[in-house]
Amino acid sequence: ASGLNNAAFQIGGALGSAIVTSVAVSQAVGSDPLAALTEGYRSAFGASVAFAALGLVVAIALLRKGPGPAADFQAPALESERRG
């Protein structure tokens, strides 16, 4: 399970970097190179904030589902509890 978690973390980081870089390059247009680069970075940070907000909404939605079927589980009584 640890290897799968590490692989998912690395793939997610690479995919996130690729998306943010693509947004930055696609929005870096204009006659002034510094202004274009600034606009590209501004768009990339905006995309990063949007993805973080989406992740927060998904996490909150998944955490509000409540306890799963394991919450109904009753542990068997110990032998000393049965005698008493």
C-alpha positions in Angstrom: 0.0 0.0 0.0 2.9 2.4 0.7 4.3 1.9 -2.8 1.0 2.6 -4.4 0.6 5.7 -2.2 4.1 7.0 -3.2 3.4 6.3 -6.9 0.1 8.1 -6.8 1.7 11.1 -5.0 4.5 11.3 -7.6 2.2 10.9 -10.6 -0.2 13.5 -9.2 2.7 16.0 -8.7 3.9 15.4 -12.2 0.4 15.8 -13.6 -0.2 19.0 -11.6 3.1 20.5 -12.7 2.3 19.7 -16.3 -1.1 21.3 -16.1 0.2 24.5 -14.4 3.1 24.8 -16.9 0.7 24.3 -19.8 -1.5 27.1 -18.5 1.4 29.4 -17.9 2.8 28.9 -21.4 -0.5 29.2 -23.1 -1.3 32.5 -21.4 2.1 34.0 -21.8 1.3 36.1 -24.9 2.1 39.7 -25.8 4.7 42.0 -27.2 6.5 42.6 -23.9 8.2 39.4 -22.7 8.2 40.4 -19.0 4.5 41.3 -19.1 3.7 38.1 -21.0 5.6 36.0 -18.5 3.9 37.8 -15.6 0.4 37.2 -17.1 1.3 33.5 -17.7 2.4 33.0 -14.1 -0.7 34.8 -12.9 -2.9 32.5 -14.8 -1.0 29.4 -13.6 -1.4 30.5 -10.0 -5.1 31.1 -10.6 -5.3 27.5 -12.0 -3.5 26.2 -8.9 -5.9 28.0 -6.6 -8.9 26.6 -8.6 -7.5 23.0 -8.3 -6.9 23.4 -4.6 -10.4 24.8 -4.1 -11.9 21.9 -6.0 -9.9 19.4 -3.9 -11.1 21.1 -0.7 -14.7 20.8 -1.9 -14.3 17.1 -2.9 -12.6 16.4 0.5 -15.4 18.0 2.5 -18.1 16.3 0.5 -16.4 12.9 1.0 -15.8 13.5 4.7 -19.5 14.5 5.4 -20.8 11.1 4.4 -20.6 9.9 8.0 -19.4 6.7 9.5 -19.4 3.6 7.3 -20.7 0.1 8.1 -17.9 -0.5 10.6 -19.6 1.9 13.1 -22.4 -0.7 13.6 -19.9 -3.3 14.7 -20.1 -4.5 18.3 -17.0 -6.0 19.7 -17.6 -9.4 21.4 -17.7 -9.3 25.2 -14.6 -10.5 27.1 -14.9 -13.6 29.2 -14.6 -11.6 32.4 -17.5 -9.4 31.4 -19.7 -12.4 30.7 -19.2 -13.8 34.2 -19.8 -10.5 36.1 
